């Protein structure tokens, strides 16, 4: 596993948090639970790609992202 500088870890953590919090292309629906699940499903694939772009290491799963970078 690579060693990361404190600044790089801050960037990774912020990207991870933004991927979980900031909605993109939100379609309003009556069922809020369905809306939440659609937003989460839309954002999750982007997180490993961003982390891989910054670190040169592409995590194999979101569990690895949470464990290594959170």
DAGI-V338441 format. One record per residue. N is the residue number from 0. PSI is psi in whole degrees, 0 to 359 (* if undefined). Layout:
BEGIN
((N/PSI) (N/PSI))
END
This chain:
BEGIN
((0/140) (1/153) (2/138) (3/146) (4/161) (5/319) (6/319) (7/321) (8/323) (9/316) (10/314) (11/316) (12/317) (13/319) (14/319) (15/314) (16/316) (17/321) (18/331) (19/331) (20/314) (21/117) (22/145) (23/138) (24/52) (25/127) (26/124) (27/132) (28/157) (29/326) (30/105) (31/329) (32/319) (33/319) (34/315) (35/317) (36/325) (37/318) (38/316) (39/316) (40/326) (41/329) (42/330) (43/318) (44/338) (45/333) (46/307) (47/325) (48/315) (49/318) (50/319) (51/321) (52/320) (53/324) (54/341) (55/0) (56/120) (57/114) (58/148) (59/342) (60/166) (61/332) (62/320) (63/322) (64/313) (65/319) (66/314) (67/319) (68/351) (69/*))
END
